[in-house]
């Protein structure tokens, strides 16, 4: 397929000398908030990540983790939003880190973002396939989980290929349903007083917060927010992006933080702070702690509703990450960092059609490897790859905080106050650094690496999975250096993209 002509399939392309192929859309604040909160998948967070965080992390103190994570991300958002006014590109981490630090680091960050978002998407594909397979078993229908995952991948590919407004409408409907079921259940729990009354100290005291394995708690806490920073990737498809993107970022962060704290505290209250860890452990294999809570406080029918909406929540999540990944590839194609074919847009849908198809192929390959390796879709597919994504995500945010500080230090004439250009990103970066250290230190516990005595210790799995992140970042850096030395024209195209 030529990338310099319009194909019969309706793809418009940009030749190396033409303007980048543009995306289009009319997304407002509400639509973008729907997209990024859907990527975070609130029902999946409360029904999937929270029980594991309670069990392997800090027990009844887990709700406080969401407060600390929310504060760190809010501080990160201050610098991100301030810099967004001066980065009129939709490359997100690629553009921000490239402009603030240098293009070499920017391309390394872009590759790190690709593997991080791919990892979280693959983890969700594994979990949704398992959830659908388990649901079908109640009707005496036995289908392998990976077949269900492939079905979801097909639907995602069809929606991702079309205009972004179509995806936002689908995500909006699904998101309203899952938020409603969380809020209603939480209100009922607090209204009835839970298992043993409503207690603040066991969930929000400093001692509760640092109990157990807070590093693992941080891992699941910060993972619950993955996707909210992707507001910047929709810049080209937003109405009035200079105001829409910052507002959407703040609203998404605040909304998710409040919802997570409220719902996770309700879950602790539902079973009692002295029993919630035991319940989380007993329901881990089936992954049905939230369903059991719904059945106990509302009824069996509510548990069924939760099961259905959990599947739609996972679908909303995977569709959102598909859109984000396709737009990263499209941005990198426009910048000349990846093949220019990825910059093609659909003439009718104005979507990153080629990038969307490539992203679908990548997910298909990864799922095929996991299925062929007979990996457990939850204990390995979901848990391992969500851990990898979290480590990559925190690293990218940390680099962005540094980028904001350096950018405004170099551009002193730009309008931004001391809080926006220095204090907030420095504080956010400090908290994120602590997060990253604790995540890496506790990674062996997550993947089951241990020494001869059974104590958690970094081994092949830990080095291999975290090594993926380092390898992709290094590949991006090396690619940038090669482009600069051997292909100055393509390197200059990349400079123009982030300028």
N, C-alpha and C positions, 0 to 999 in steps of 0.2 A: 504493500500500500504506500503510495507516495505521500509524503508529508508536506508537499508544497501545493497540492491541489485539493479541491473538494471532492470527496469520495461519494459514491452512490449511496452510501449508508448515512449520509448527512453529516459527516464529520468535517469541520472546518479546521484548517491547520495554519500554523505560522511557519513560514520559512525562516531560516536563520537571520535574514535581513529585515524581516517584517516585524510589526508590533506583536507582542505576546497575544496568544489566543485568550480572549477574555471570557470569564464566567459572568452570568447575569442572574439577577433575582431581586426581590423586593422584600427581603426579610426585615421585620421590625424587631424591637427589643424582645417582645413576647415570643416570637418564633425562634429566635436564637437561644433564648433561655430554655425553651422547650427542647431544642436540639441538644444542648450541652447537659442539661439535667437528665434527659433521657439517656445520654451516654453514661452518666453515673449510675443509672438504673436503681433508683431508691429502694424498690421492693427487693431487688437482688441483694443490695447492701444490707438491709435489715434481716432478710430471710436467709442469706448465704454467708456474707462476710462477717456480720456481727456475732453470730453464734461461734464461729471459729475464733474471732478475736477475744471473745469472752473465755473460751476454753483454753486456748494456747497463750493468750495475752495476760491481761490484768483483771480477769474475772468481772466482778460487779463494778469495778472502776472503769470499765471500758468506755462508758458514755463520755467521760472527761477527755478521752483521746480525741473525740470529734471536736471538742472545743479547742484544744491545742492545735489540731490540724487546721481547723477553720481559721484561727488567728494567723497562722503561718501563711495560709493561702490568701487571706485578705491583705496582708502586708505585701505579699508578692504581687497581688493585683494592682496595688497602688502604683508601683513602678511600671508595671506592664501597661496600665492604662495611660500613664503620663507619656510614655515613650510611643504609644500607639498613634498619637497625633502626628508624629514625625516619621512614621514608617508606613507609607501608603501602599503596602503590599500585603497579600494574603498568605505569606509564607510562614507566619507564626514563628516558632522557635528558629527556623532557618533564617528568616529575615531579621529578627530581633538580635540574635546572638551574632549573626554575620555583620550587622551594622554597628553593634556596640563594641564587640571585641575585634574580630577580623573575619573576612570571608572564609579563611581556612577553618577556623573554629565553627563558623556557621554551617559549612557543609558537613563537618563532623557531627554537629548537633542534629542536622537534618537526617543523617543516616541513623543516628541514635534514636531519633523520634520515630522513624519508620519501623525499626525493630521493636521498640517499646509498644507502640500502638498495635503492631501486628501481634505481639505476644498477648496483650490483653484481649484482643479480638478472638484469637484462637482459644484462649481460656474460656471465653463466653460461649463460643461454638461448642466446646466440649460439654459445658454445663447445660446448655439448652437442649442439646441432643439427649443427654442423660435424663433430664426432666421430662421431655416428651416421651421417651421410651418407657419410663416408669409410669407415666400417666396412662399410656396405652395398655400397659400390663393389667390395669384395673378392668379393662374391657376384654381381657384374655387375648390381646394382640401382642405378639412378641416380635419386635423389630430391633436390630442392633442400634446402639446409640448413634453410631457414626452415619447410619443411613438417615436418621432424623436430622442430624447436623447438616448433611448434604442438602436435604430438602429446604432447610432454613437458608442455607447459602444461596440456593437458586432464587428464592424469593428476594433475598437481599440484593442479589446481583441485578434483578429486574428493576427494583426501586432505585438503586444507586445509579443506574444508567440514565434514569429520567431526570427531569428538572428538580432542583433542590426544594421547590415549594411543595412538590408531591410528598417528599420524604418528611418535611416538617409537619404537614397535615396529619400524616399517619402517626408520627411520633407524638403529636399533641394529644390525639385521642387516647392512645395507649398510656401516656404519662398521667393524664387526669385520673384514669381508672386505678392505677397502682398507688398514686398518692392518696386517693380517697380511702382505699382499703387500709392503708397504714394509719392514717389519722383516726378513722373510726375505731379501729381496734385499740389504739393507744388511749383514746378518750374513754372507752369502755373500761379498760384496765384501771385507769386512775379513778374513774367514777366508783368502781367497786372496791377500791383499796388494795387490789392485788392479792398476793398470797399471804402477806403478813404486814400489810400497811405500807404507806409511802415513806421511804427513808431517803434523805439527802446525803448524809455522810458516807455510806458505803459505796456510793457511785461518784461523788464529787469532792471527796476530801483528798489532800495531797498524798496521804498514806495509801489510799485505795488506788490512786492513779499510778503510783510507782511500784505497786505490788506485783507479784508474779513475774512475767516476762514482758515488760513495757515495750521492748524493742519489737516483738512480734505484734503487739497491739498497735504500735505506730505503723507497722507495715500494712495492716488491714485498714487502719484508720485513714491513712493518706491514699490508699488504693481506692477508697470509696469516693474520692473526688476526681479521679482520673477522667479527663474529658472536659472539665469546666473551663480550662484555660484555652480550649479550642475555639472560643469566641472569635479570636483573631483570624482564624483560618477562613471564616465566612465574610471577611471584609469586602471582597469584591461582589458579594451577593446581598449586601445589607443596604438598607435605606439610611442615608446620613451616617455613614460609618464612624465619623469622628465622635459622634455622641452615642450612637447605637451600641458600638462595641464596648466602650467602658461601662455603660449602664448595664448591659447584659452580663458582663463579667462580675460586677459587684452583686447584682441581684442573684445570679446563679450561685455564687459562693455563699452568700448570706442565707438564701433559702435552703440550700442543701445542708448547711451546718445546723440550722435550727431544727430541721426535720429529723436529721440523724440523731441529734442529742435527745430530742423528745421521744422518738420511737425506741431508741436503744434503752433509755431509762425505763420506758414502759415495759420492755421485754424483761429487764431485770426485776422490776416490780411484780410482773406477772407470776414469776416463779420464786421470788424471794432472794435477797442478796446472798443468803447462806446456802441456797440450793441451785442457783442458776447455772453454776459451772457443771454440776452433776447432770443436769438436764441437757445442757449443751453437748456434753460428752455422749450421753445415751442416744441423742438424735443425730449425731454427726454423720453416721454412715448413710442414713436415709435422707439427711438434709431437710428434715421436716419440722424443725423447732417452731418456726413461725406458724405453720399449719396447725400444730398441736396447741399452740397458744390461742389461735383463732377458734378452734373447736372447744377449748375449755371455757372461753369467756363469751363466745357468741353462739356457736353451734357448729355441727358437722358441715352444714351447707356453706358456712363461711370459710371453713378450711378448704373446701372444694374451689371456692371463688379465689382464694389466695393461690392455690396451685395453678389455676388457669392464668391469673394475672402475673404470676411469677414467670411463666413462659413468655407472655407478651412483653414483660419487663426486659427479659433477656433479649428478646427480638429487637425491641427498641434500642437497647444498648448496642447490639452488634451492627444494626443499621447505622447508628450514629458514628461508630468507629469506622465503618466502611466509608462513609462520606468524608470523614477527616483524613483517612489514609489516601483516598483518591485525590483529595485537594492538595495534600502534601506532594504527591507525585506530579500532579499538574503544575504546581508552583516550581518544583525542581526542574521539570521539563522546560518551562518558560525561561528559567534562569540558565539553562544549558548544563545543569549539573547532572541531569539524567537525559536519556534519549529524547530528542525534540518531539517524537511521536506522542509522548505522554502529554504534551501541551495542547493536543487537539481537543476541540470541544464539539459537541453535537449541534448541528445547525438549528434543529428544532427545539431541543430541550435545553440548550446552552449549558450542558453538564460536562464534566471532565470524562467523557465517555471512554476514551482509550485507557486512561488511568484507572477508571472503575473496573474495566475488564481485566486489566493486569492485576489489580488488587484481588479480584475474585480468583484468578488463577493461583496467586500466591497463597491465599487461604486454603484453596483446594489441595495444593501440594502439601501444606503443613498438616492438614487433617488426615491426608492419606498416610503420611509418615507416622503420625500418632496411632492411627488405627492399625496399620501394618505392624507396628511395634507392640501391639496389644497393651498399650498403656491404659491405666485406670483413668477414665474421663474426669473424675472429681479429685481424687487424692493426688494425681499426677498432672493430668492435663490442665485442670482449672487452677489448682493450688500452685504448682510450680511456675506456670507462665504468668499468672497474676503477680507473683512475687518478683519475677524478672521485670515485668512492666513497671512495677512500683519503684524499683531501684532506678530504672532508666528515667522515669517520670520525675523523680525527685532531683536527679542529676541535672536534667534539663532546666528545671525551675531554678536550681542553684546557679547555673550558668547564666540564666536570664537576669537574675538579681545582680550578678556581677556586671553583666552587659549594660544594664540600666545606669549603674553608677559610673561606669567608664564613659558611656555615651554622653551623659550630661556634663561630665568633667571636661570632655573635649569640646562640647558645644555649649559654652557658657552663655551665649547670647539667646538661647532658647528659653521660653517662659516655662518655668517649673519651680515650685518652691522647694525649700530644703527638705521638707518631709517627703515629697514625691521623689526627688532626685537622689537622696542619700539615706535619710533615717529609715524610712519604711523598707526599702530594698535591703539595707544592711541588716535590720532586725529579722526580716523574713529569711534572708540568706543564712543567718546564724542558726535560726531554728531548723531550717532545712538541712544544714550541715549535721546537726545533732541527729536528725531523723535518718540521714543517709548512713552515718556511722553505725547507728543502732540496727538498721535494716541489714547491713552487711554482716555485722557481728552475729545476728540471730538467724541469718539465712540457712545455716546448716540445720537448725531445728525445724525450719519450714519444710525442707526437702528430705529430711531424714538422714543426713550425713552424720556419722558418729565414729568414735574411736573403738578400740577393742573392748573397752569397758562399757560401751553403750552411751557415753557422754557425747553431746553434740560437738562436732568438730568438722571444719571445712575439709571436704574431700573432692572426689572427681565431679560429683553433681554440682556442688557449690561453685567450684572453679569453672566448670563447663558452662553452666547457665549464666553466671555473671560475666564470664568471659565473652559471651555473645555480645553483650553491650559494649565492652571494650573493643572488640573486634570491629563492630560496625562503626563506632566512632572513629577508630584509627583508619578504617577504610575511607571514610569521608575526608579525613585530613590528608591522607596520602593522595586521594583523587584530586583534591584542590591544588596540592603542590605540583602534581603532574600536569594539570591543566595550565597552571601558571607558567610552567617551564616549556611545555610542548605545544600548547594550544592557546596562545594569548587571546585570540578572538573569543573563544568560548569563556575564558576566564573573565574577560572584560564584560561579556554579556551577564555573567553572574554578578559582577560588581554593579552593573547598571540596575539589575533587579532589586538589589537590597539598598540602593541609594535613594 
